[in-house]
């Protein structure tokens, strides 16, 4: 239950424009003057009426921490020595700020790289500061969850399958695919799309969820770690809204389901883009800087004629930047 008095007190603090033009809301970033949290806004009209549903995304937490058990792990010793960014659990502060902001809304989704590398200490921090705070948070995985080697120049010493099994055992829900109906109008889907790929295990759940969304009229919101290809050649060099780690990025080819993809990745990509009347937004991280793009999509109208429709794609900035202020996106489905 949301504490309405606490919510009012929290949002009575001032708001200032941090970057962008309010006339272009998709690319506008605001800042809360007391907490320092940066936020972006996306509004969707579901056409269903009733009370709005509000969902908060943040991304790329990068918990960098080794506990005593980890310090005895030979493989982690190299990462512990080399990886200094956010070391000693420095990103806890920004996670707490983002979680506080999100606590006043209906659903929180974190889109990957919650762990900076696979360690027991980082997993403990994830549970302490995320799921023990809000058991309903949905968390995508990023590539950092699956490695113990960061900045060492060394390959992982254990198999990928064993590391993936370790991550799944540490997670509260399935890491490949999980979905949830929020309120009476939003379907939240969280998918693993690391290494620019989708996976066989996602095809049937996604097919079933899209069918349910079409039957019920739900707005489908897709959350994953990596951006997907916009399908536009012009997006080979998309300029960041605000730069933290890279000013330009190729969101045509160097991302999930780019022009080079085939197989199941292409199948899932088509399922997403050919249901653009249902998929109302794609929300990702990975790039650390803030971007906004639109994916070329389509849908069948009532006359079975395929129509083009763009799907908004928000790339959210990494959570710890700007002195650990916390960076969030609030999605309102009306």
C-alpha positions in Angstrom: 0.0 0.0 0.0 1.4 3.4 -1.0 1.7 5.9 1.8 -0.1 8.9 0.3 1.0 11.3 3.0 4.7 10.3 2.6 4.3 10.5 -1.2 2.9 14.1 -0.9 5.7 15.1 1.4 8.4 13.6 -0.9 7.1 15.2 -4.0 6.5 18.6 -2.4 10.3 19.2 -2.9 11.1 21.4 -5.8 11.7 20.2 -9.4 14.0 21.8 -11.9 14.9 21.2 -15.5 18.2 19.4 -15.8 18.4 18.9 -19.6 16.2 19.1 -22.7 13.1 21.0 -23.7 9.7 20.4 -21.9 8.0 20.8 -25.2 9.8 17.5 -26.2 8.9 15.3 -23.2 10.6 12.1 -24.5 14.0 13.8 -24.3 13.5 16.0 -21.3 15.3 15.3 -17.9 14.2 16.8 -14.6 15.8 16.9 -11.2 14.3 16.8 -7.7 16.0 19.6 -5.8 16.3 17.9 -2.4 16.8 14.2 -3.1 18.8 15.0 -6.3 17.1 12.2 -8.3 17.0 12.7 -12.0 13.8 11.6 -13.7 12.3 11.3 -17.2 8.6 10.9 -18.0 6.6 8.8 -20.5 2.8 8.9 -20.7 0.7 6.3 -22.6 -3.0 6.4 -23.3 -4.3 2.9 -23.1 -7.8 3.9 -24.1 -9.2 1.9 -21.2 -9.9 4.8 -18.8 -10.0 4.4 -15.0 -7.1 5.1 -12.6 -3.7 5.5 -14.1 -1.0 2.9 -13.6 2.5 4.2 -12.8 5.7 2.2 -13.3 9.3 3.2 -12.5 12.4 1.9 -14.3 16.0 2.3 -13.4 19.0 0.6 -14.7 22.8 -0.3 -14.5 23.1 -0.2 -10.7 26.5 -2.0 -10.8 26.9 -3.3 -7.3 30.7 -3.8 -6.9 31.4 -5.6 -3.7 33.2 -8.7 -2.5 32.5 -10.2 1.0 34.9 -12.3 2.9 33.9 -15.5 1.1 34.5 -13.7 -2.3 38.0 -12.6 -1.1 39.0 -16.2 -0.9 37.9 -16.8 -4.5 41.0 -16.8 -6.7 39.1 -15.8 -9.8 37.6 -12.7 -8.1 40.9 -11.5 -6.7 41.9 -10.1 -10.1 38.6 -8.2 -10.5 38.8 -6.9 -6.9 42.3 -5.5 -7.6 41.5 -4.0 -11.0 37.9 -2.9 -10.9 37.8 0.4 -9.0 34.6 2.0 -10.4 31.9 2.0 -7.7 34.1 -0.3 -5.5 33.2 -1.1 -1.9 29.5 -0.9 -2.6 29.5 2.8 -3.6 26.4 2.5 -5.8 24.2 1.5 -2.8 23.5 5.2 -2.3 22.1 5.8 -5.8 20.1 2.5 -5.6 18.5 3.7 -2.3 17.5 7.0 -3.9 16.0 5.3 -6.9 14.1 2.8 -4.8 12.8 5.5 -2.6 11.4 7.4 -5.6 9.9 4.2 -7.0 8.3 3.2 -3.7 5.5 5.7 -4.3 4.3 4.0 -7.5 2.7 0.7 -8.6 5.6 -1.3 -10.0 9.4 -1.1 -10.2 11.5 -2.6 -12.9 15.3 -2.6 -13.0 16.8 -3.3 -16.4 20.1 -5.2 -15.8 23.7 -4.8 -14.7 22.5 -4.8 -11.2 25.6 -6.7 -10.3 28.9 -5.2 -11.5 30.2 -8.8 -11.6 29.1 -12.2 -10.2 30.0 -12.2 -6.5 28.2 -13.3 -3.4 28.8 -9.8 -2.0 27.0 -8.1 -4.9 24.1 -10.6 -4.7 23.7 -9.9 -1.0 23.5 -6.2 -1.8 20.9 -6.8 -4.5 18.7 -8.7 -2.0 19.3 -6.2 0.9 18.6 -3.0 -1.1 16.1 -4.2 -3.7 14.0 -7.3 -3.0 14.1 -7.0 0.8 12.9 -3.4 0.3 10.2 -4.3 -2.3 9.6 -8.0 -2.9 7.6 -7.2 -6.1 10.5 -5.6 -8.1 11.1 -7.2 -11.4 14.8 -7.4 -12.5 16.2 -8.0 -15.9 19.8 -9.4 -16.2 22.6 -7.7 -18.0 25.9 -9.0 -19.3 27.7 -8.0 -16.1 25.7 -10.6 -14.1 27.3 -13.4 -16.0 31.0 -12.6 -15.5 33.5 -12.6 -12.7 36.2 -11.0 -14.8 36.1 -7.3 -15.2 39.1 -5.3 -16.4 41.4 -8.2 -15.8 41.9 -9.1 -19.5 41.2 -12.7 -18.5 38.4 -15.1 -19.6 36.0 -16.5 -17.0 37.4 -19.8 -15.6 34.0 -21.4 -15.2 31.5 -22.3 -17.9 28.8 -19.8 -19.0 26.1 -22.4 -18.2 27.4 -22.7 -14.6 27.5 -19.0 -14.2 24.0 -18.6 -15.6 22.7 -21.3 -13.2 24.3 -19.3 -10.3 22.6 -16.1 -11.4 19.2 -17.9 -11.8 19.6 -19.4 -8.3 20.2 -15.9 -6.9 17.2 -14.3 -8.7 13.7 -14.0 -7.3 12.1 -14.9 -10.7 12.9 -16.4 -14.0 15.8 -14.5 -15.7 14.9 -15.3 -19.3 11.3 -14.1 -19.2 8.7 -12.9 -16.7 5.5 -10.9 -17.1 3.0 -9.3 -14.8 -0.3 -7.4 -15.2 -0.1 -4.1 -13.3 -3.4 -2.6 -12.4 -6.0 -3.2 -15.1 -4.3 -1.8 -18.1 -0.6 -2.5 -18.3 1.3 -5.8 -19.1 4.9 -5.6 -18.0 7.3 -8.0 -19.7 10.9 -8.4 -18.6 13.2 -10.3 -21.0 16.9 -11.3 -21.2 18.4 -10.0 -24.4 22.0 -10.0 -23.6 24.7 -10.6 -26.2 22.3 -8.9 -28.8 20.1 -12.0 -28.7 16.7 -13.4 -27.9 16.2 -17.0 -26.9 14.0 -20.0 -27.7 12.5 -20.1 -24.2 11.0 -16.6 -24.8 9.0 -17.4 -28.0 5.9 -19.1 -26.5 5.5 -17.0 -23.4 5.7 -13.9 -25.5 3.2 -15.3 -28.0 0.8 -16.1 -25.2 1.2 -12.7 -23.5 0.6 -10.8 -26.8 -2.5 -12.8 -27.4 -3.8 -12.1 -23.9 -2.9 -8.4 -24.3 -4.9 -8.2 -27.5 -7.9 -9.9 -25.9 -7.9 -7.6 -22.9 -6.6 -4.4 -24.5 -3.5 -4.2 -22.2 -0.7 -1.8 -23.1 2.4 -4.0 -23.4 5.6 -2.5 -21.9 8.8 -4.4 -22.7 11.8 -4.1 -20.4 15.3 -5.6 -21.2 18.9 -4.6 -20.8 20.1 -3.9 -24.4 18.3 -1.6 -26.9 16.9 -3.3 -29.9 17.5 -2.1 -33.5 15.3 0.7 -34.6 15.3 -0.6 -38.2 16.4 2.8 -39.4 19.7 3.2 -41.2 19.8 6.8 -40.0 20.2 5.5 -36.4 23.7 4.2 -37.0 24.9 7.3 -35.0 22.2 8.3 -32.5 23.2 11.3 -30.4 22.7 11.0 -26.6 20.3 13.3 -24.9 22.8 13.6 -22.0 26.3 12.1 -22.2 27.8 10.0 -19.4 29.6 7.2 -21.3 29.5 7.8 -25.1 28.0 10.6 -27.1 26.8 8.5 -30.1 25.7 4.9 -30.5 24.7 2.7 -33.4 21.1 1.6 -32.5 20.6 0.2 -36.0 23.1 -2.6 -36.1 25.3 -2.7 -32.9 22.4 -3.7 -30.6 19.9 -6.5 -30.1 18.4 -7.8 -33.4 20.4 -5.6 -35.6 20.5 -6.0 -39.3 22.9 -8.9 -38.9 20.5 -11.1 -36.8 18.6 -14.2 -37.8 17.1 -17.3 -36.2 15.1 -17.0 -33.0 16.4 -13.4 -32.4 14.8 -12.3 -35.6 11.7 -14.2 -34.8 11.2 -12.5 -31.4 12.1 -9.1 -33.0 9.3 -9.6 -35.5 6.9 -10.6 -32.8 7.6 -7.3 -31.1 7.7 -5.0 -34.1 4.7 -6.6 -35.8 2.5 -5.9 -32.8 3.2 -2.2 -32.5 -0.5 -1.5 -31.6 0.1 -3.5 -28.4 3.8 -2.8 -27.6 3.6 0.8 -26.4 7.1 1.2 -25.2 10.6 -0.5 -24.9 12.7 0.4 -21.9 16.4 -0.5 -21.7 19.8 0.5 -20.3 23.3 -0.8 -21.1 24.6 2.4 -22.8 24.9 4.4 -19.6 24.1 7.7 -21.4 20.5 8.8 -22.0 19.0 8.3 -25.5 15.6 8.3 -27.1 14.8 6.4 -30.3 11.7 5.0 -32.1 11.6 1.5 -33.5 9.9 0.9 -36.8 6.9 -1.2 -36.1 3.6 -2.3 -37.7 0.2 -3.8 -37.0 -2.8 -5.2 -38.8 -5.8 -2.9 -38.8 -9.4 -4.0 -38.7 -9.3 -4.6 -42.4 -6.2 -6.8 -42.1 -4.1 -4.1 -43.8 -0.6 -3.7 -42.3 0.0 -0.2 -41.0 3.3 1.3 -39.9 3.5 2.5 -36.3 6.6 3.7 -34.4 7.4 2.2 -30.9 9.1 4.5 -28.4 12.4 3.2 -27.0 13.9 4.8 -24.0 17.5 4.2 -23.2 17.9 5.2 -19.5 21.2 6.6 -18.1 23.1 4.5 -15.6 21.8 4.9 -12.1 25.0 5.9 -10.2 26.0 8.9 -12.3 25.9 12.6 -11.2 27.4 11.9 -7.7 25.1 8.9 -7.0 21.9 10.8 -7.5 19.8 8.0 -9.0 18.2 8.2 -12.5 14.7 6.9 -13.1 12.0 6.9 -15.7 8.3 7.1 -14.6 5.9 5.6 -17.1 2.2 6.5 -16.6 -0.4 4.4 -18.4 -3.7 6.2 -18.4 
